[in-house]
Amino acid sequence: MASLRANCRKVMCIGRNYADHIAELNNTAPKQPFFFLKPSSSILPPNSGPVLRPKGVNLHYEVELGLVMGKTVRDLDPQDEQGALDAIESYVLAIDMTGRNVQDEAKKKGLPWSIAKGFDTFMPISQVIPKSRLPNPHDAFLRLRVNETEKQADSTGLMLYRIPQQLAHISRIMTLEKGDIVLTGTPKGVGQVKAGDMMHASIEVDGQEIEEGRIQVEVQDRQGPYEFKET
């Protein structure tokens, strides 16, 4: 799993790709896919320690299906479903950790919100999920619970923009390279975690949990000099 992080040059994250999640954050639905980037240094492989909450940060979880690219993709046709699937080497489950108050302030002031997504440990991932375990990425079920309470539980079939459209849009702007990871959006139910909370994420196909797709990770407070303050 360390090699997955080492081989990842960029993490592309599709935003606002589930309607109920758009509504819960009072956002507007995009007319086309849009994305932002997380640094590969935010990737937290399994059993690599806790998610660290920086001082002053309201930390939210967002469970997502991740695509690990297996080849270079440029100018993909959005109608080319087979081409898109063939370009994917494997999958991962991921939790896109977000400093919500950091993001909200940036949005309000028209500033970039890379900081809200980019802290170290802000992308816990599962083991690699072989493609054979997930024959149709648009027919899987994502779950996330905090401690014993289920918070997110929805089908990837609810994506507003399917994977070929996502990869087509990204690849017309930035070349996707082998090892890059694409996060495909999060369903409704996002919320806050604090130090001592344990996050459990999973993915199912036909009601059966995919063993490689489990995430279990604790949240702890980050030590050190950084503290978020409004700019």
GIQUIPE-V941961 format. One record per helix or strand of 3 or more residues. SS is the DSSP state (hx for helix, st for strand). FROM is the first residue (numbers start at 0). TO is the last residue. If there is no record, write none. Layout:
SS,FROM,TO + SS,FROM,TO
This chain:
hx,1,6 + st,10,14 + hx,18,23 + st,33,37 + hx,39,41 + st,50,52 + st,58,60 + st,62,68 + hx,80,85 + st,87,95 + hx,99,108 + hx,113,117 + st,122,124 + hx,130,132 + st,140,145 + st,148,154 + hx,155,157 + hx,162,170 + st,180,182 + st,190,192 + st,197,204 + hx,210,212 + st,214,220
